[in-house]
Amino acid sequence: MSLRWSAEKLLSVVEELRRYGDDTSLVEVKRASGGLPGLEETTCAFANMPEGGTIVLGVDEAQDFALNGVDNPAEMIQGLISQTRELVEPSPHIDAYPVDIEGAVMVVAQVSPLAPTQKPARVKSVAYLRQGDGDYAMNPNDLHMLSVESLHRDERQEYDAAPAVGTSVKDLDEDLTAQYIQAAQGSSRRLAHMEEDQLLRVTHVVNESAQPTVAGLYALGAYPQGTFPALGVTAAVRMPRESGERTRNLRHFDGPVPALLEENMEWVEQNLSVIQAYRSDGHMENRPELPLSAIREVVSNALVHRDLGPDTLGVGKRVEIRITPKAFIVESPGGLRGLSREQLASSDLAKAAVNQRLYELAKRLRTSEGSPVIEGEGGGMGEVYAAMDKYGLEPPQLFDNGMVFRVLLRRAGVEKQGVLQSDVDKQAPQKMTRNGPAIVEALRVRARTLDEIVLVTGLSVSQARYALGALIRQNIVEMVGTQGDRGTRYRLL
């Protein structure tokens, strides 16, 4: 069972909702001023999620997520539990309790996920799942994937080992295959003197009939999308609603895994902003607004760990990459397998390959520039967290509903990170004081009070005040409030 939310936890969640403007995949808020709303579909959707979800009553989204509270929390709790028992089958466990914040009492209801063998939960014979900030009715493919999750590991089909029907070794890219053989022989004494045909067979590039496997075709094929169109990647820049455009720079990428990775990274670099950011020595440098090492890790993971079964590959679900005004997003078909989001986010090495054969192949693959496709050490996601932290950005957000796995990297916005490359001529770089860079780093994520700056940077109050004064004079930081007021905040211009 998840730990109960404290008032501080609820405040931090609401603050995140305010920043991003809507509910999240794992949290649903309701004003509930007129009584208990119908929440059976949301409760059902959370019960079908790998980790459940949380409902908060007494928060008004229309009023910037104001904490209004509810008049009768005990009735709300009992009503929600009764509603779930009557309308959701099977009913999930709900831990509902009041949280008081300055006299306003909210109800927090943590919905536990059903065991895999109990899923799906249904409302009037319809199974629901969480997607984005809403609940949707699951289709037959979703339901089948849910049923597969209830099987033991040894009962599941290894889709990457299945034959790529209608293909032969002639469909493999000759140069890439030769490079793979050389890498395999160089990395294993057992493989070093093995005949090439046998090596390809024992490493599951081809099967016993010398026919490429799905893993072999995807990793080394000249054109894997000829057999499986969904092995491609679609990338696009999603434009703001007020722009009148829906997307820009839409691309459909094809080719084997190394080419997909390389070409997608080129596209990302072309479509991210270049900023000027302050180094630790106080000087400025040009760099992409998001760490490319983090993006590369996320994209390579999506390519290698995507689901390759008939419910995704067979119905055209591909890896999707989007750059929105607020974030860089990668969606991979299929959910996490053998790992939780918490394990991925931990500093410990976490290995659980969805496609074991493809994973082993990818460890020996390199792009045309000689960079490995994956490291294979299981700590890649930790590197993403470290890279985002180094840039002063928020940690990656991971979402898993069992059908799709999404990684979201928040763009802080150029006003919080530095200066756009196009603005360099308008604003000449200035050298900061010794402690200036530390304060700029602290303010990249959000505005802070003096006390918060001292806490985050480890500077003394006098050091922080001196550096802030210089930054204000240089028009890098502005003060919002009155000098000497403890509530006064400082933010980047």
C-alpha positions in Angstrom: 0.0 0.0 0.0 1.3 3.5 -0.8 2.2 5.9 1.9 -0.6 8.3 2.9 -0.2 11.9 1.6 0.8 14.5 4.1 -0.3 18.2 3.7 3.1 18.9 2.2 2.7 16.1 -0.4 -0.7 17.4 -1.4 0.6 21.0 -1.7 3.5 19.8 -3.9 1.1 17.8 -6.2 -1.2 20.8 -6.5 1.7 23.1 -7.3 2.7 20.7 -10.1 -0.9 20.7 -11.4 -0.9 24.5 -11.4 2.4 24.6 -13.4 1.1 22.3 -16.1 -2.5 23.2 -16.2 -4.4 19.9 -16.0 -4.8 16.6 -14.2 -2.1 14.0 -14.6 -2.3 10.4 -15.6 -2.0 9.3 -11.9 -4.0 12.1 -10.2 -7.6 13.3 -10.7 -8.9 16.3 -8.8 -12.6 17.3 -8.4 -14.2 20.4 -6.8 -17.0 18.2 -5.3 -18.8 21.3 -4.0 -22.2 20.0 -5.0 -21.7 16.6 -3.6 -19.9 13.5 -4.7 -19.4 13.4 -8.5 -19.6 10.2 -10.5 -16.1 8.8 -10.2 -16.7 5.1 -11.1 -15.0 5.3 -14.5 -11.9 7.0 -13.0 -11.8 4.5 -10.1 -12.1 1.7 -12.6 -9.3 3.1 -14.8 -6.9 3.5 -11.8 -7.7 -0.1 -10.7 -6.5 -1.3 -14.2 -3.3 0.7 -14.0 0.0 -1.0 -13.0 0.3 1.3 -9.9 -3.2 2.6 -9.3 -3.9 6.3 -8.9 -5.2 9.1 -6.6 -8.4 11.1 -6.5 -8.5 14.4 -4.6 -11.8 16.0 -3.7 -12.0 19.6 -2.8 -9.7 21.1 -5.4 -11.1 23.4 -8.0 -9.2 23.1 -11.3 -11.2 26.0 -12.9 -9.9 28.3 -10.2 -6.2 27.5 -10.7 -6.5 24.4 -8.5 -7.8 26.3 -5.5 -7.9 24.3 -2.3 -11.5 24.9 -1.3 -12.0 21.7 0.6 -15.3 19.8 1.1 -17.9 20.4 3.7 -18.5 16.8 4.7 -15.3 14.7 4.3 -16.6 11.7 6.2 -19.7 11.5 3.9 -17.5 11.9 0.8 -15.3 9.1 1.9 -18.1 6.7 2.6 -19.9 7.8 -0.6 -16.9 7.1 -2.8 -16.3 3.7 -1.3 -20.0 2.8 -1.7 -20.0 4.1 -5.2 -17.0 1.9 -6.1 -18.4 -1.2 -4.5 -21.7 -0.8 -6.3 -20.5 0.2 -9.8 -16.9 -1.2 -10.3 -16.4 -5.0 -10.6 -14.2 -6.2 -9.2 -13.9 -3.4 -6.8 -10.4 -2.1 -5.9 -9.2 -1.2 -2.4 -9.5 2.5 -1.7 -7.6 4.2 1.1 -9.5 7.5 1.6 -8.8 10.0 4.3 -9.0 13.8 5.0 -6.1 16.2 4.6 -6.4 19.6 6.3 -4.6 22.6 4.9 -5.2 25.8 6.7 -8.8 24.9 7.6 -9.7 23.5 4.2 -10.3 19.8 4.3 -9.6 17.8 1.1 -10.3 14.1 0.7 -7.5 12.1 -0.7 -8.4 8.7 -2.1 -5.6 6.3 -3.1 -6.9 3.6 -5.5 -4.9 0.4 -5.4 -4.3 -1.6 -8.6 -6.0 -4.9 -8.9 -3.9 -8.0 -9.1 -3.1 -9.0 -12.7 -5.3 -12.1 -12.5 -8.2 -9.9 -11.3 -8.0 -7.4 -14.1 -9.8 -5.8 -15.8 -12.1 -3.9 -13.6 -15.3 -2.9 -15.4 -18.2 -0.5 -15.1 -21.3 -1.8 -16.8 -19.2 -4.4 -18.7 -16.8 -1.7 -20.0 -13.1 -1.7 -18.9 -11.5 1.7 -18.6 -7.8 2.7 -18.5 -6.1 6.0 -17.9 -4.6 7.9 -20.8 -3.3 11.5 -20.4 -5.7 13.2 -18.0 -8.8 11.2 -19.0 -10.3 7.7 -18.8 -11.0 5.7 -22.0 -12.7 2.5 -22.8 -10.2 -0.3 -23.5 -10.3 -1.9 -27.0 -9.8 -5.6 -27.7 -6.0 -5.2 -28.2 -5.7 -3.4 -24.8 -7.7 -6.2 -23.1 -5.5 -8.9 -24.7 -2.3 -7.1 -23.5 -3.8 -7.0 -20.0 -4.5 -10.7 -20.1 -0.9 -11.4 -21.2 0.3 -9.5 -18.1 -1.4 -12.1 -15.9 0.6 -14.9 -17.4 3.8 -16.2 -15.7 7.0 -15.3 -17.4 7.5 -18.8 -18.9 4.0 -18.8 -20.3 4.5 -15.6 -22.4 5.5 -15.7 -26.0 8.9 -14.2 -26.8 7.9 -12.1 -29.7 11.4 -10.9 -30.7 12.4 -14.5 -31.3 9.5 -15.2 -33.7 10.3 -15.6 -37.4 9.9 -12.6 -39.6 7.6 -14.4 -42.0 8.3 -13.8 -45.7 11.9 -12.7 -45.2 15.4 -14.2 -45.7 19.0 -13.4 -44.9 19.0 -11.3 -48.1 16.8 -8.8 -46.3 19.6 -8.1 -43.8 21.8 -5.1 -44.4 25.2 -6.6 -45.5 27.4 -3.9 -44.0 25.6 -3.7 -40.8 25.5 -7.5 -40.5 29.3 -7.7 -41.1 29.9 -5.1 -38.4 27.7 -7.0 -36.0 29.5 -10.3 -36.7 32.9 -8.5 -36.1 31.6 -7.0 -32.8 30.2 -10.3 -31.6 33.4 -12.2 -32.4 35.4 -9.5 -30.7 33.3 -9.5 -27.5 33.2 -13.3 -26.9 35.8 -16.0 -26.9 33.0 -18.5 -27.6 31.9 -16.6 -30.7 35.4 -15.6 -31.9 36.0 -18.7 -34.1 32.4 -19.6 -34.9 31.2 -19.8 -38.5 29.2 -16.7 -39.4 26.0 -18.7 -40.2 26.2 -20.4 -36.8 26.9 -17.1 -35.0 23.9 -15.5 -36.6 21.8 -18.5 -35.5 23.0 -18.8 -31.9 22.6 -15.0 -31.3 19.1 -15.2 -32.7 19.6 -13.0 -35.7 18.1 -15.9 -37.7 16.3 -19.0 -36.6 17.1 -22.7 -37.3 15.7 -22.3 -40.8 18.0 -19.4 -41.5 15.1 -17.0 -41.5 15.5 -13.6 -39.8 13.8 -13.3 -36.4 11.8 -10.2 -35.6 14.8 -9.1 -33.5 17.3 -9.8 -36.3 15.3 -8.0 -38.9 14.6 -5.0 -36.7 18.3 -4.7 -35.6 20.0 -5.5 -38.9 17.4 -5.4 -41.7 17.9 -3.2 -44.8 14.3 -2.1 -44.5 12.4 -3.7 -41.6 9.4 -1.6 -42.2 8.7 -3.4 -45.4 7.6 -6.4 -43.3 6.5 -4.5 -40.2 5.6 -0.9 -40.9 5.1 -0.2 -37.2 8.9 -0.7 -36.6 9.3 2.9 -37.7 9.2 6.1 -35.7 7.1 9.2 -36.1 8.3 12.5 -34.8 6.7 16.0 -34.9 6.8 19.4 -33.3 3.4 20.0 -31.8 2.5 23.7 -32.1 0.6 25.8 -29.6 -3.2 25.8 -30.1 -3.3 29.6 -30.8 -0.7 29.2 -33.6 -3.3 27.9 -36.1 -1.0 25.0 -36.9 -1.2 21.5 -35.5 2.2 20.1 -36.1 5.5 21.1 -37.8 8.5 19.2 -39.1 6.5 15.9 -39.2 8.8 13.0 -40.1 8.4 9.2 -40.5 11.7 7.4 -39.9 12.6 4.0 -41.2 15.5 1.6 -41.3 17.2 -0.7 -38.7 17.6 0.3 -35.0 21.0 2.1 -35.4 19.7 4.2 -38.3 16.5 5.0 -36.4 18.5 6.2 -33.4 20.9 8.3 -35.4 18.3 10.0 -37.6 16.0 10.7 -34.8 18.8 12.3 -32.8 19.6 14.5 -35.8 15.9 15.5 -36.0 15.8 16.3 -32.3 18.9 18.5 -32.5 17.4 20.4 -35.4 14.1 21.1 -33.6 15.3 22.0 -30.1 16.3 25.5 -29.2 19.9 26.4 -28.7 20.4 28.6 -25.7 23.3 30.4 -24.0 23.7 29.1 -20.4 26.1 30.1 -17.7 29.0 27.8 -16.9 30.3 27.3 -13.3 33.1 29.9 -14.1 30.5 32.6 -14.8 30.9 32.6 -18.6 28.2 31.6 -21.1 28.2 28.7 -23.5 25.9 27.6 -26.3 24.0 24.4 -25.7 20.7 22.6 -26.6 18.0 23.5 -24.2 17.7 19.8 -23.1 20.7 17.4 -22.5 21.1 15.4 -25.6 22.6 12.5 -23.6 19.3 12.2 -21.7 17.3 12.3 -25.0 19.5 9.7 -26.6 19.0 7.3 -23.7 15.3 7.8 -23.7 15.0 7.2 -27.5 17.3 4.2 -27.6 15.3 2.6 -24.7 12.1 3.2 -26.6 13.4 1.5 -29.7 14.9 -1.5 -28.0 12.3 -2.1 -25.3 9.1 -1.4 -27.2 6.5 -4.2 -27.4 6.8 -6.4 -30.5 3.6 -8.4 -30.0 0.5 -8.6 -32.3 -1.4 -6.1 -30.1 1.1 -3.4 -30.9 3.3 -4.3 -33.9 0.4 -6.1 -35.5 -1.9 -3.1 -35.4 0.5 -0.4 -36.4 1.6 1.1 -33.1 5.0 2.7 -33.4 7.4 4.7 -31.3 6.2 8.3 -31.2 8.3 11.4 -30.5 6.8 14.8 -29.8 8.3 18.2 -29.0 5.6 20.4 -27.4 5.9 24.0 -26.1 6.4 22.5 -22.6 8.1 19.2 -23.1 10.0 16.5 -25.1 7.9 13.3 -25.1 8.7 9.8 -26.2 6.0 7.1 -26.2 6.8 3.4 -26.7 4.2 0.7 -27.3 3.7 -1.6 -24.4 4.2 -0.9 -20.7 7.1 -1.6 -18.3 7.9 -5.3 -17.9 9.5 -6.6 -14.7 10.3 -3.1 -13.5 8.4 -0.3 -11.7 8.7 3.4 -12.3 10.4 3.7 -8.9 13.0 1.1 -9.8 13.8 3.0 -13.0 14.2 6.2 -11.1 16.4 4.7 -8.4 20.2 5.0 -8.4 20.5 1.2 -8.4 21.2 -0.6 -11.6 17.9 -2.0 -13.0 17.8 -4.5 -15.8 14.7 -6.1 -17.2 14.8 -6.4 -21.0 11.4 -6.6 -22.6 13.0 -8.1 -25.7 16.0 -10.2 -24.5 17.3 -11.2 -27.9 17.0 -7.7 -29.4 18.6 -6.2 -26.3 21.6 -8.5 -26.7 21.9 -7.7 -30.4 21.7 -3.9 -29.6 24.6 -4.1 -27.2 26.8 -5.0 -30.1 25.4 -2.4 -32.5 26.8 1.0 -33.3 25.7 4.0 -35.3 27.6 5.3 -38.3 29.5 7.6 -36.0 30.7 4.6 -33.9 28.5 5.3 -30.9 26.9 2.3 -29.2 23.2 2.0 -29.5 22.8 1.0 -25.8 25.3 0.5 -23.0 23.6 -2.6 -21.6 24.5 -1.8 -18.0 20.9 -1.1 -16.8 21.7 2.3 -15.4 20.7 4.3 -18.4 17.6 6.0 -16.8 19.8 7.1 -13.9 21.9 8.9 -16.4 18.8 10.7 -17.7 18.0 11.9 -14.1 21.6 13.0 -13.6 21.7 14.9 -16.9 18.5 16.7 -16.2 19.6 17.6 -12.8 22.9 18.9 -14.1 21.0 21.2 -16.5 18.9 22.5 -13.5 15.8 20.9 -15.0 13.0 18.9 -13.4 13.4 15.1 -13.2 11.9 13.1 -16.1 8.3 12.1 -15.6 7.6 8.4 -16.3 4.1 7.2 -17.1 3.0 3.6 -17.5 -0.5 2.3 -18.0 0.5 -1.1 -19.2 -0.3 -0.3 -22.9 2.2 2.5 -23.4 5.3 3.8 -21.6 5.9 7.5 -21.8 8.9 9.6 -20.8 8.5 13.3 -20.5 11.3 15.8 -20.2 10.1 19.2 -19.2 11.4 22.2 -21.1 12.1 24.9 -18.5 11.6 27.6 -21.1 14.3 29.9 -22.4 13.4 32.6 -19.9 14.5 30.2 -17.1 17.5 28.6 -18.8 19.4 31.3 -20.5 19.3 33.3 -23.7 18.2 32.1 -27.1 20.9 31.9 -29.7 19.0 34.4 -31.8 19.1 36.9 -29.0 22.9 36.8 -28.5 23.4 40.0 -30.6 20.8 41.8 -28.6 22.3 40.9 -25.2 26.0 40.6 -24.7 27.2 37.9 -22.2 28.3 39.3 -18.9 30.6 37.8 -16.3 28.9 37.0 -13.1 30.2 37.1 -9.5 31.6 33.9 -8.1 28.3 32.7 -6.6 26.1 34.0 -9.4 26.0 30.8 -11.4 24.8 28.8 -8.4 21.9 31.1 -7.9 21.0 31.1 -11.6 21.0 27.3 -11.5 18.7 27.4 -8.5 16.3 29.7 -10.3 16.1 27.8 -13.5 13.3 25.5 -12.3 11.2 28.2 -10.5 11.3 31.5 -8.7 12.5 31.2 -5.1 12.6 33.3 -1.9 16.0 34.3 -0.3 15.6 31.5 2.3 15.0 28.9 -0.4 18.0 30.1 -2.4 20.2 29.8 0.7 18.8 26.3 1.4 19.3 25.1 -2.2 22.7 26.7 -2.9 24.3 26.3 0.5 25.4 29.9 0.4 25.2 32.2 3.4 22.5 34.9 3.5 25.1 37.6 2.9 26.7 35.7 0.0 23.3 35.2 -1.6 22.2 38.8 -1.1 25.5 40.1 -2.7 25.2 37.8 -5.7 21.5 38.6 -6.1 22.2 42.3 -6.1 24.8 41.9 -8.9 22.4 39.6 -10.9 19.6 42.2 -10.6 21.9 45.0 -11.8 22.9 42.9 -14.8 19.2 42.3 -15.7 19.6 38.6 -15.3 17.3 38.3 -12.2 14.4 40.4 -11.0 12.9 40.8 -7.5 9.2 40.2 -7.2 8.1 41.8 -3.9 9.5 44.2 -1.4 13.1 44.3 -0.1 13.2 42.7 3.3 9.9 40.9 3.0 10.5 37.1 3.6 7.9 36.4 0.9 9.8 38.2 -1.8 10.8 36.0 -4.6 13.5 36.2 -7.2 13.2 34.9 -10.8 15.2 34.8 -14.0 14.4 37.4 -16.6 
